[in-house]
Amino acid sequence: MRSLFILLLLSGLGFVSCNQETRPVKPNVVIIFMDDSGWADFEPFGEKVLETPNVSQLAAEGTAFHNFYVPQAICSASRSALMSGSYPGRTKVFGAHGPNAWGLDTTFATMGEVFGAAGYATAAFGKWHCGDAPETRSYARGFDETCGLMYSNDMWRHHPENPEYWGQWPLQYWENGTVTIPDVDRSDQKHLTKWYTEHAVDFINKNRDQPFLLYVPHSMPHVPLFCSEAFEGKSGKGLYSDVMLEIDWSVGQINQALKENGIDQNTIVIFTSDNGPWVSYGNHAGETPFREAKGTSFDGGVRSACIMKLPGQIKEGTVSSRTLGTVDLLPTLCHLANIPLPENEIDGENVWDLITGVDGADNPHDYYAFSNGNNFEGVMSGDGRWKLHLPHAYRTLEKAGMDGLAGKYGQAQIDTALFDMENDPYETTNVLQEYPDIATGLIELAENHISKFYEIN
């Protein structure tokens, strides 16, 4: 009997040990966030103007989302929405903030703070642009390791149009809360993509044995364009293509580091952009097939190419037309990692079933909201079928610039307009009169959004 008891005890211990070894491990999270990249800049989305083998490989290992949206097509607003899971109307982060700006208020938890509180190692390597005060810089917002710029790389003394204004503030390069380059020059800008990538790979190597959140918000391809010497002239198609080749290389380096450390099977990788291309810069801007571009609430501005990869859970080599938004990433990743949402109210929803392609899954949103600066301009139905523009002015390109110089915008006006995005993704034909009930419903949602976030009670 004693021998039998010992045998059962040992068997039980072995069963417990086996269970402990096979418990799900919290997934790692990698977000690669470009700046002003065009929807059609990469092979999985565009017409193969430029071969981007590493981005194509990422798409082959995951799903390319063709209907992925940001709530505002301007830097700070877009990035703060990603970090907080909240609309610009809630956070009051509109447009692009300059040096010394407060940015995203500390009452809104960032993704770094949420995952850090759950025991994740966290890092942000790249352009932050969610605040440039001691309390709102990346190193103070939940990220253990940081490097990069606190705002856009054109906010410097070499600005082609307004150097005297931007020259009032040096463009500083930070590492872990310390300024390591007091005044970034052209030679430094050439190394930004490479530096961010090297830090990212090093972070992966150091943290392979614990869950981590890695955020890589590139400064490129926002103007002014720079790439390292290894990529200068490599594309044979101009500087913009050279810059994109280096970003493609960066994606490959990060993806390869995950594989070499044996953790790619437990890492979700998300690759997208903060908004559409800055078409005023002509041959220094990306491409989008959609209407208008950065700085507008048309799809050329707010629709970004997106790829997500998580082996075994996100389907490989597929394309999804389901509608998602950056505000959804925080709550969805919290669901995936089984960690609590922030205590403050957010606007995003868990869309994991849409990401993984569950049959019959519906988008939990009644609508997605779009703004430009502090102007609220429209909504899209949660399923992405219908898009409503409220009356608003918008900029439209009249003449593109060349070789780093901006072109000329004109002003246009759109009245209340309804677009059938399934049959008219380029927003060419107003079908307001044909679908009055749809328009009325979306107008009501828009008015409720305005009442909630834009009117002073």
C-alpha positions, 0 to 999 in steps of 0.5 A: 500500500505504501508503494502504491501511495508513493507511485500515485503521489509521483504520478500526481506530481508528474501530472501537475508538472506536465500541466504547468509546462503546457499552460499557455504562455502570454503572447509577445506583442510587436507593433511596427508603426510607419509614418505617412506610408501610402496604402499601396507602398508594399507588394501585398497591397500595391501594384509591385512598384517596389519589391518588399520581400520582408513585408511580403513574407510577413503577409505570407505568414499572416493576414493582410487587412485591406480595411484598417483605419485610423481615426485621424490622419495626422501624427499625434492624434493617430499615435495617441489613439493607438496608444490609448484605444481612444478617439481624439475627441475623448483625449483632445489630442488633435493634429501634430503636436510640436516641441514641448507640447503636453500631448496625451494626458496622463489620465489616459493609460498608454499601452505601455502602462497597461502591459507593464502593469501586467508584468510585460517588459516594454519598449518604444523605439522610434518617433513618439509624438504623444507628448514632449513634457517630462511627464508625457514622454515615452520613458514616463508612459510605461516603457522600460526602454526607449530611444528616438525622437519625441516629435516629427523629424521635420520639426528642425532647423533645416525645415525647407519652408520655415527654418527660423520657426522650427530652429527655435527648438533643437531636434533631440534624440533620446535614449532611456530618458536622456538626450544623447544627441542634443541637435540631430543633423542630417547624418544622424537622420540617415541612421534613424531606421537602423538605430530603431531596428538595432534597439528592437532586435537587441530588446528581443534577444534580451527578453526572449524568456519573458513576455514583452511589448515592443513598439517600433514607430518609425520616423520614416517615410515622413519627410525629410527622407533619409536612409543609411548608406547601405540603402542609398540608390539601392532601389534604382527608383529614387530616395523614397523607394530607398527609404522603403527598402530600409523599412522592409529590411527592418521588418525582416530583421525583427521577424528574423530575430523572433524566429532565431529566439524561438518565440515567433510562434508566440508573438503577434506582429502588427505592421501598419501606418499612422495615416496615408501619404503626404502627397504634397511632397510628390516623389518623396511621398507614398501612394494610395489608390483612395481619395485624397491623402494625409490630413483628410478624412477621406480614405486616402488619409485614414485607411492604412495598409495593415498586416497581422501575424500570429502563427496558429491563430491568425490565418496565414497568407490570407486577405481580410476585408473586415473593417478594423481600427487602431482604437481596437488594438489595445482592448484586443491585445488585452483580451489576447494576453488576458490582462485587464483593460485600463481603468479609464474609459476607452472607445476601442472594442475587442475584435479578435474574432474578426482578426482570426476570421471567425465565421459570422463574427460581427464588428462590435462597433455601431460606427467608427469616427473620423476627425481632422484636427479638432473638426469632427467630420464623419462616421463609418458603419461598424461593418465598413459598408457605409461612410458618411461625411458631414459638411466640411472643408478639406485640402486637395492637392493642386500641384505636387512638390519635388525632391523634398519641397512641398507642393501646393494645396487648394481648398474644397468643400464637401456637403453631407455625403453618403458613400457605399464603400463596398461598391465605391471605395474611392468615395466618388458618388454621393448616394445620400438620396438613394439611401435616406434611412442609412444616412439618417441612422449615421447622422444620428450616430454622428450627432451623438458622437459630437454631443459626447465629445465635442460640445461643452455641457 
